[in-house]
Amino acid sequence: MTCEDSCLETDDEDCRLTTRRLVLRQARMSDAPEIATHANDLQIAQMTSRIPHPYGLDDARAFLGAARDELIVAITRRADDRFLGLCSLAASPTPGAAELGYWIGRPFWGNGYATEAAQAAIDYGFAVLELSAIEVRCRVINTGSRRVIQKCGFGYVGTGLSTSLVAGRVASETYRMDRRTWQSLKSWQTPE
């Protein structure tokens, strides 16, 4: 991953995080049609907290316009700049921590894009934003998201209830990674 300081927090349209296959850049209003197209999928909405169903262009515009306390990045494919989904780091009730969120459009599932984007966001959160911890939740029935979370190295915290705009109160699992764990994971990686 490469990253230009903390530029994702600004409105600089040229700022981006790059990985082997992806470019993560600040989400912008021009992404609203693609967001609406992919987020208007009941299978995606049922596994998230904040995506209603049906989901239209006005919903995407309202979401992008209202996002104030979080970093929202568009996940695009490096080879062709294709929009794949969104990834975010939102303020957490825990001081110095953030909550990771992500979704990938269904046509792109099974390619490892969510894991690659999540890892880039985690690195950005710890290296640039200097977070003390990152938390993430998934529904207990969301095996795909759980695999992403485990591949990233998060530790299981517990099971509880969370709220989904589509599914109501749902059983969810909470995972956490602190700075020391992230540093340890980074030191164990082998160079490519």
Buried (B, 14 or more C-beta within 10 A) or exposed (E): BEBEEBBBEEEEEEBBBBBEBBBBBBBEEEBBEBBBBBBBBEEBBBBBBBBBBEBBEEBBBEBBEEEEEEBBBBBBBEEEEEBBBBBBBBEBEEEEBBBBBBBBBEEBBEEBBBBBBBBBBBBBBBBBBEBBBBBBBBBEEBEEBBBBBEBBBBEEEEEEEBEBBBBEEBEBBBBBBBBEBBEEBEEEEEEE
